[in-house]
């Protein structure tokens, strides 16, 4: 008997790293435009302005991600357009 498995691989390109926080985007992700973060076991989602939408990361790391997003808004928007 042959068994086949279908494996779906989801690739999240890393678009930045801020103080150890990985910043990623899904290809063809849903609106509103946003990015994902991961720090240790914590995950959060931010809009392109750096506002926390859901999840959690340590407050000091969240502040750095918010600042990064504000300083790199054009870059983040370009990545969203590229991946969608």
C-alpha contacts under 8 A as a table, 3 or more apart, distances in Angstrom:
res1	aa1	res2	aa2	distance
10	X	26	X	7.92
11	X	26	X	6.94
11	X	27	X	7.64
12	X	24	X	5.68
12	X	25	X	5.45
12	X	26	X	4.97
12	X	27	X	7.08
13	X	24	X	5.49
13	X	25	X	5.84
13	X	26	X	6.94
14	X	17	X	7.66
14	X	22	X	6.66
14	X	23	X	5.64
14	X	24	X	4.38
14	X	25	X	6.87
15	X	23	X	5.72
15	X	24	X	5.46
15	X	25	X	7.15
15	X	79	X	7.78
16	X	22	X	6.29
16	X	23	X	5.01
16	X	24	X	7.10
17	X	20	X	5.95
17	X	21	X	5.39
17	X	22	X	4.75
17	X	23	X	5.78
18	X	21	X	5.05
18	X	22	X	6.79
18	X	23	X	7.64
18	X	61	X	7.97
18	X	64	X	6.86
18	X	65	X	6.46
18	X	68	X	7.42
19	X	61	X	6.95
19	X	64	X	7.40
20	X	39	X	6.78
21	X	37	X	6.41
21	X	38	X	5.71
21	X	39	X	4.87
21	X	61	X	7.17
21	X	65	X	7.83
22	X	37	X	5.44
22	X	38	X	5.21
22	X	39	X	6.51
23	X	35	X	6.79
23	X	36	X	5.77
23	X	37	X	4.65
23	X	38	X	6.83
24	X	35	X	5.88
24	X	36	X	5.13
24	X	37	X	6.20
25	X	29	X	7.81
25	X	34	X	7.60
25	X	35	X	5.16
25	X	36	X	6.03
25	X	80	X	7.46
25	X	83	X	7.81
26	X	29	X	5.41
26	X	35	X	7.89
26	X	83	X	7.25
27	X	83	X	4.81
27	X	84	X	5.99
28	X	83	X	5.91
28	X	84	X	4.35
29	X	83	X	7.93
29	X	84	X	6.46
30	X	33	X	7.22
31	X	34	X	7.52
32	X	47	X	7.43
33	X	47	X	6.09
33	X	48	X	6.33
33	X	80	X	6.80
34	X	45	X	6.71
34	X	46	X	5.48
34	X	47	X	4.17
34	X	48	X	5.35
34	X	80	X	7.74
35	X	45	X	5.73
35	X	46	X	5.49
35	X	47	X	6.38
35	X	48	X	6.96
36	X	43	X	7.26
36	X	44	X	5.89
36	X	45	X	4.53
36	X	46	X	6.47
37	X	43	X	5.51
37	X	44	X	5.22
37	X	45	X	6.16
37	X	46	X	7.84
38	X	41	X	7.13
38	X	42	X	5.73
38	X	43	X	4.54
38	X	44	X	6.70
38	X	57	X	7.65
39	X	42	X	5.22
39	X	43	X	6.46
39	X	57	X	6.64
42	X	55	X	7.64
42	X	56	X	6.05
42	X	57	X	5.28
43	X	55	X	5.71
43	X	56	X	5.77
43	X	57	X	6.17
44	X	52	X	7.19
44	X	53	X	7.49
44	X	54	X	5.63
44	X	55	X	4.03
44	X	56	X	5.00
44	X	57	X	6.34
45	X	52	X	6.09
45	X	53	X	5.45
45	X	54	X	5.34
45	X	55	X	6.29
46	X	49	X	7.62
46	X	50	X	5.44
46	X	51	X	5.23
46	X	52	X	4.45
46	X	53	X	5.15
46	X	54	X	7.24
47	X	50	X	5.43
47	X	51	X	5.41
47	X	52	X	6.68
47	X	53	X	6.56
48	X	51	X	7.41
48	X	69	X	6.62
48	X	73	X	6.48
48	X	76	X	6.61
48	X	77	X	6.83
49	X	66	X	7.55
49	X	69	X	5.93
49	X	70	X	5.86
49	X	73	X	6.63
50	X	65	X	6.84
50	X	66	X	4.41
50	X	67	X	7.28
50	X	68	X	7.78
50	X	69	X	4.95
50	X	70	X	6.31
51	X	66	X	6.69
52	X	55	X	7.73
57	X	61	X	6.56
57	X	62	X	6.00
58	X	61	X	5.34
58	X	62	X	6.09
59	X	62	X	4.91
59	X	63	X	6.19
60	X	63	X	5.30
60	X	64	X	6.57
61	X	64	X	5.13
61	X	65	X	6.28
62	X	65	X	5.09
62	X	66	X	6.11
63	X	66	X	5.07
63	X	67	X	6.21
64	X	67	X	5.09
64	X	68	X	6.07
65	X	68	X	4.98
65	X	69	X	6.07
66	X	69	X	5.18
66	X	70	X	6.34
67	X	70	X	5.21
67	X	71	X	6.24
68	X	71	X	5.15
68	X	72	X	5.98
69	X	72	X	5.10
69	X	73	X	5.54
69	X	76	X	7.39
70	X	73	X	5.49
72	X	75	X	5.33
72	X	76	X	6.22
73	X	76	X	5.14
73	X	77	X	6.04
74	X	77	X	5.10
74	X	78	X	6.07
75	X	78	X	5.12
75	X	79	X	6.28
76	X	79	X	5.09
76	X	80	X	6.23
77	X	80	X	5.03
77	X	81	X	6.21
78	X	81	X	5.10
78	X	82	X	6.05
79	X	82	X	4.91
79	X	83	X	6.12
80	X	83	X	5.30
80	X	84	X	6.01
81	X	84	X	5.37
